[in-house]
Amino acid sequence: MSFAGDVKEELLRHCGNSRHCQIAELSALISFSGTDVDTIMENARFAADTDNDPAARKCFTLLEKTFNIVKRADEEQERMLKQALSSRLILQKSCCRRAYLRGAFLAAGSVSDPSKSYHFEIACRDEKQAETLTEIMDSFDISLKTILRKNHPVVYLKEGSLIVEALNVMEAHVALMDFENSRILKDMRNSLNRRVNCETANIGKTVTAAVRQTDDIRAVMRMPEYKSLPYGIKQIADLRLKYPDASLKELGEMCDPPIGKSGVNHRLRKLSMLADSAGRAQYLT
């Protein structure tokens, strides 16, 4: 089963204890499914037998719990149901807003596998639904973004931390832990790859610099001026030729007396400048 399927299965098992929360979730399920109660019941009975369609199965459970509707709604039940589902009071409490989001996600939501990418979305039938979800998420300090897909708004999240918060709001705690574990492993792999790439780049720069330095030193050693160079510069020249793979720090520790990286770099730059001047003089002649 996909990660989104696991999330929906967890939400399917979660049922609020309060009737007002159950009504809020039922309202979202029916609204975002875009169908009527009787159709929902027909799909729900089929889903209950086949284990398909989590949204229909949850509707079946909630209709039975909240309105004692097990087959078809009679006129009085349908009136009470429509009145309850259309009331804005169902979104007044924080627990009911959480339940509403569960219903909306079960009916029209999806979330990608966190080991591959971070994407959470709920498809809406119209702007009103998108605005309702945005307001609910805002109340939990989660900022949804909206795009149009086939002329219908889709609210979505792309940041891993916000998706974690959304799963927490819907009370999908098992999925939240799975998401966090995948996110940690992914971040560790990315961090390791960045470190390896950085170290590889640094090694490449060090090797390139060492090759250039040895070429410069050999050129300077052929110059008559080499004999008159200070002892320290000639010492670092000999060490670089003897230890072409050594770092500046290691070269400095091998000097007598030892010197720091800046001292080594200063002496190697002197040798490079001499090599450059010799090359320019040769070009001019």
PEKAZI-V643768 format. One record per residue. N is the residue number from 1. RES is the residue in one small letter. SS is DSSP state (H for helix, E for strand, - for the rest). Layout:
n->N res->RES ss->SS
n->N res->RES ss->SS
This chain:
n->1 res->m ss->-
n->2 res->s ss->-
n->3 res->f ss->H
n->4 res->a ss->H
n->5 res->g ss->H
n->6 res->d ss->H
n->7 res->v ss->H
n->8 res->k ss->H
n->9 res->e ss->H
n->10 res->e ss->H
n->11 res->l ss->H
n->12 res->l ss->H
n->13 res->r ss->H
n->14 res->h ss->-
n->15 res->c ss->-
n->16 res->g ss->-
n->17 res->n ss->-
n->18 res->s ss->-
n->19 res->r ss->H
n->20 res->h ss->H
n->21 res->c ss->H
n->22 res->q ss->H
n->23 res->i ss->H
n->24 res->a ss->H
n->25 res->e ss->H
n->26 res->l ss->H
n->27 res->s ss->H
n->28 res->a ss->H
n->29 res->l ss->H
n->30 res->i ss->H
n->31 res->s ss->H
n->32 res->f ss->H
n->33 res->s ss->H
n->34 res->g ss->-
n->35 res->t ss->-
n->36 res->d ss->-
n->37 res->v ss->H
n->38 res->d ss->H
n->39 res->t ss->H
n->40 res->i ss->H
n->41 res->m ss->H
n->42 res->e ss->H
n->43 res->n ss->H
n->44 res->a ss->H
n->45 res->r ss->H
n->46 res->f ss->H
n->47 res->a ss->H
n->48 res->a ss->H
n->49 res->d ss->H
n->50 res->t ss->H
n->51 res->d ss->-
n->52 res->n ss->-
n->53 res->d ss->-
n->54 res->p ss->H
n->55 res->a ss->H
n->56 res->a ss->H
n->57 res->r ss->H
n->58 res->k ss->H
n->59 res->c ss->H
n->60 res->f ss->H
n->61 res->t ss->H
n->62 res->l ss->H
n->63 res->l ss->H
n->64 res->e ss->H
n->65 res->k ss->H
n->66 res->t ss->H
n->67 res->f ss->H
n->68 res->n ss->-
n->69 res->i ss->-
n->70 res->v ss->-
n->71 res->k ss->-
n->72 res->r ss->-
n->73 res->a ss->-
n->74 res->d ss->-
n->75 res->e ss->H
n->76 res->e ss->H
n->77 res->q ss->H
n->78 res->e ss->H
n->79 res->r ss->H
n->80 res->m ss->H
n->81 res->l ss->H
n->82 res->k ss->H
n->83 res->q ss->H
n->84 res->a ss->H
n->85 res->l ss->H
n->86 res->s ss->H
n->87 res->s ss->-
n->88 res->r ss->H
n->89 res->l ss->H
n->90 res->i ss->H
n->91 res->l ss->H
n->92 res->q ss->-
n->93 res->k ss->-
n->94 res->s ss->H
n->95 res->c ss->H
n->96 res->c ss->H
n->97 res->r ss->H
n->98 res->r ss->H
n->99 res->a ss->H
n->100 res->y ss->H
n->101 res->l ss->H
n->102 res->r ss->H
n->103 res->g ss->H
n->104 res->a ss->H
n->105 res->f ss->H
n->106 res->l ss->H
n->107 res->a ss->H
n->108 res->a ss->H
n->109 res->g ss->E
n->110 res->s ss->E
n->111 res->v ss->E
n->112 res->s ss->-
n->113 res->d ss->-
n->114 res->p ss->-
n->115 res->s ss->-
n->116 res->k ss->-
n->117 res->s ss->-
n->118 res->y ss->-
n->119 res->h ss->-
n->120 res->f ss->E
n->121 res->e ss->E
n->122 res->i ss->E
n->123 res->a ss->E
n->124 res->c ss->-
n->125 res->r ss->-
n->126 res->d ss->-
n->127 res->e ss->H
n->128 res->k ss->H
n->129 res->q ss->H
n->130 res->a ss->H
n->131 res->e ss->H
n->132 res->t ss->H
n->133 res->l ss->H
n->134 res->t ss->H
n->135 res->e ss->H
n->136 res->i ss->H
n->137 res->m ss->H
n->138 res->d ss->H
n->139 res->s ss->H
n->140 res->f ss->-
n->141 res->d ss->-
n->142 res->i ss->-
n->143 res->s ss->-
n->144 res->l ss->-
n->145 res->k ss->E
n->146 res->t ss->E
n->147 res->i ss->E
n->148 res->l ss->E
n->149 res->r ss->E
n->150 res->k ss->-
n->151 res->n ss->-
n->152 res->h ss->E
n->153 res->p ss->E
n->154 res->v ss->E
n->155 res->v ss->E
n->156 res->y ss->E
n->157 res->l ss->E
n->158 res->k ss->-
n->159 res->e ss->-
n->160 res->g ss->H
n->161 res->s ss->H
n->162 res->l ss->H
n->163 res->i ss->H
n->164 res->v ss->H
n->165 res->e ss->H
n->166 res->a ss->H
n->167 res->l ss->H
n->168 res->n ss->H
n->169 res->v ss->H
n->170 res->m ss->-
n->171 res->e ss->-
n->172 res->a ss->-
n->173 res->h ss->H
n->174 res->v ss->H
n->175 res->a ss->H
n->176 res->l ss->H
n->177 res->m ss->H
n->178 res->d ss->H
n->179 res->f ss->H
n->180 res->e ss->H
n->181 res->n ss->H
n->182 res->s ss->H
n->183 res->r ss->H
n->184 res->i ss->H
n->185 res->l ss->H
n->186 res->k ss->H
n->187 res->d ss->H
n->188 res->m ss->H
n->189 res->r ss->H
n->190 res->n ss->H
n->191 res->s ss->H
n->192 res->l ss->H
n->193 res->n ss->H
n->194 res->r ss->H
n->195 res->r ss->H
n->196 res->v ss->H
n->197 res->n ss->H
n->198 res->c ss->H
n->199 res->e ss->H
n->200 res->t ss->H
n->201 res->a ss->H
n->202 res->n ss->H
n->203 res->i ss->H
n->204 res->g ss->H
n->205 res->k ss->H
n->206 res->t ss->H
n->207 res->v ss->H
n->208 res->t ss->H
n->209 res->a ss->H
n->210 res->a ss->H
n->211 res->v ss->H
n->212 res->r ss->H
n->213 res->q ss->H
n->214 res->t ss->H
n->215 res->d ss->H
n->216 res->d ss->H
n->217 res->i ss->H
n->218 res->r ss->H
n->219 res->a ss->H
n->220 res->v ss->H
n->221 res->m ss->H
n->222 res->r ss->-
n->223 res->m ss->-
n->224 res->p ss->H
n->225 res->e ss->H
n->226 res->y ss->H
n->227 res->k ss->H
n->228 res->s ss->H
n->229 res->l ss->-
n->230 res->p ss->-
n->231 res->y ss->H
n->232 res->g ss->H
n->233 res->i ss->H
n->234 res->k ss->H
n->235 res->q ss->H
n->236 res->i ss->H
n->237 res->a ss->H
n->238 res->d ss->H
n->239 res->l ss->H
n->240 res->r ss->H
n->241 res->l ss->H
n->242 res->k ss->H
n->243 res->y ss->-
n->244 res->p ss->-
n->245 res->d ss->-
n->246 res->a ss->-
n->247 res->s ss->-
n->248 res->l ss->H
n->249 res->k ss->H
n->250 res->e ss->H
n->251 res->l ss->H
n->252 res->g ss->H
n->253 res->e ss->H
n->254 res->m ss->H
n->255 res->c ss->-
n->256 res->d ss->-
n->257 res->p ss->-
n->258 res->p ss->-
n->259 res->i ss->-
n->260 res->g ss->-
n->261 res->k ss->H
n->262 res->s ss->H
n->263 res->g ss->H
n->264 res->v ss->H
n->265 res->n ss->H
n->266 res->h ss->H
n->267 res->r ss->H
n->268 res->l ss->H
n->269 res->r ss->H
n->270 res->k ss->H
n->271 res->l ss->H
n->272 res->s ss->H
n->273 res->m ss->H
n->274 res->l ss->H
n->275 res->a ss->H
n->276 res->d ss->H
n->277 res->s ss->H
n->278 res->a ss->H
n->279 res->g ss->H
n->280 res->r ss->H
n->281 res->a ss->H
n->282 res->q ss->H
n->283 res->y ss->H
n->284 res->l ss->H
n->285 res->t ss->-
